[in-house]
Amino acid sequence: MPRARGKGGKNRKKTKAQQDKERRELQFKEDGQEYGQILRLLGSGRVEVQCMDGKKRVCTIRGSMRNRVWIHAGDIVLLGLRDFGDDAKADVMLKYYEQEAFELQELGELPDTVRIAEGGFNYSDEDEEGFDLGGGDEEDEEEEKKQAVNVNDI
């Protein structure tokens, strides 16, 4: 006889999680809070965040969010700024779902330069001019040398 294992599996958990998303009320920033976008994960419950006030901050994920809410690069979060100590540190208070982030952008809370679904900021061409990936010029030179040498000439 099979033993009882509980109610449902992974699909039940997914639908239950989606229902929780719909019920949540949109939270706006208050005094001592700021919106930000995750740049990269640093480990040990820390992330690097680009804040909407133009500063980069190293933020700690609060204990109630650890191992319950998964944070990825490009996610929009609500930060709690610290009154004491360094201004370059903050705490992640809330992760906004994709639909909530779009709503914040429509309401004017987030700037239009933020790419929500893709992750990262949308910089103009002027910012990218000085950025060089390297390696591209060497490959082009090698191709030109190969084209310059004709097999029939040998």
BELURQUI-V738744 format. One record per residue. N is the residue number from 0. PHI is phi in whole degrees, -180 to 180 (none if undefined). Layout:
n/phi
N/PHI
N/PHI
This chain:
n/phi
0/none
1/-71
2/-88
3/-73
4/-116
5/114
6/-108
7/76
8/-126
9/-65
10/-67
11/-64
12/-65
13/-63
14/-67
15/-65
16/-67
17/-67
18/-67
19/-66
20/-62
21/-70
22/-82
23/-75
24/-87
25/-70
26/-105
27/-99
28/-74
29/-121
30/-63
31/83
32/-129
33/-150
34/-85
35/-154
36/-125
37/-67
38/-92
39/-159
40/-92
41/-102
42/96
43/57
44/73
45/-120
46/-139
47/-100
48/-126
49/-95
50/-82
51/-75
52/-89
53/96
54/-102
55/-96
56/-132
57/-93
58/-117
59/-102
60/-79
61/-66
62/-59
63/-72
64/-95
65/-64
66/62
67/-118
68/-117
69/-88
70/-111
71/-126
72/-63
73/99
74/-72
75/-93
76/-131
77/-104
78/-108
79/-101
80/-75
81/-92
82/-79
83/-105
84/69
85/-78
86/-80
87/-87
88/-124
89/-156
90/-123
91/-80
92/-94
93/-156
94/-104
95/-86
96/-72
97/-58
98/-65
99/-66
100/-65
101/-63
102/-64
103/-62
104/-68
105/-66
106/-80
107/89
108/-74
109/-108
110/-69
111/-71
112/-76
113/-83
114/-94
115/-81
116/-75
117/-94
118/91
119/90
120/-96
121/-96
122/-88
123/-79
124/-65
125/-63
126/-71
127/-89
128/-61
129/-80
130/-89
131/-124
132/-77
133/78
134/87
135/-72
136/-68
137/-64
138/-65
139/-65
140/-64
141/-64
142/-65
143/-65
144/-64
145/-65
146/-72
147/-69
148/-85
149/-99
150/-66
151/-67
152/-73
153/-80
